[in-house]
Amino acid sequence: MSTKVASELVVGERVKLSSGRELEITRIKRPFLGNEDLLCLVEDTENGWFAQGTLASKEFEVLD
């Protein structure tokens, strides 16, 4: 287990959100809401999708 700031995350990594939910990144939208300091992590599966907006500088726990 390691940590990375959001701007260093890549598609395919699985992270733990502050809510405790785990998210496998399938897309990263940047800029988000027209702001380079924001990005959106997206998990898109055949069962549905989930998106989490965040500051590019926020640290996330990367799961193995």
C-alpha positions in Angstrom: 0.0 0.0 0.0 1.3 3.5 -0.9 0.0 7.0 -1.2 0.0 9.4 -4.2 -1.4 12.8 -4.8 -4.3 12.8 -7.2 -2.4 14.4 -10.0 0.0 11.4 -10.1 -2.7 8.7 -10.2 -3.1 6.7 -13.4 -5.9 4.7 -15.0 -6.1 1.2 -13.6 -5.1 2.1 -10.1 -7.4 1.3 -7.2 -7.7 4.0 -4.5 -9.5 4.4 -1.1 -11.6 7.5 -0.8 -12.0 9.4 2.4 -15.5 7.9 2.7 -13.9 4.4 2.8 -15.2 3.5 -0.6 -12.7 1.9 -3.0 -12.6 3.1 -6.6 -10.8 1.6 -9.6 -9.9 4.4 -11.9 -11.1 3.9 -15.5 -10.9 7.6 -16.5 -9.4 10.8 -15.2 -11.0 14.1 -16.2 -8.7 17.2 -16.0 -9.4 20.0 -15.8 -12.6 19.5 -13.9 -15.2 22.2 -13.8 -12.8 24.4 -15.8 -10.2 24.4 -13.1 -6.7 22.9 -13.5 -6.4 22.4 -9.7 -9.4 20.0 -9.8 -9.8 16.6 -11.4 -12.4 13.9 -11.4 -11.7 10.2 -10.8 -14.2 8.0 -12.7 -14.9 4.3 -12.2 -17.0 3.0 -15.1 -18.2 -0.7 -15.1 -20.9 -2.7 -16.8 -22.9 -2.3 -13.5 -22.7 1.5 -13.5 -20.4 4.4 -12.8 -19.1 6.5 -10.0 -17.2 9.8 -10.1 -15.3 11.6 -7.4 -14.1 15.2 -7.8 -11.0 16.2 -5.9 -8.2 18.7 -5.6 -5.1 17.6 -7.7 -3.0 17.9 -4.5 -5.1 15.6 -2.3 -3.4 12.4 -1.2 -5.0 9.0 -1.8 -4.2 5.6 -0.5 -3.3 3.4 -3.5 -4.4 -0.2 -2.9 -2.4 -3.2 -4.3 
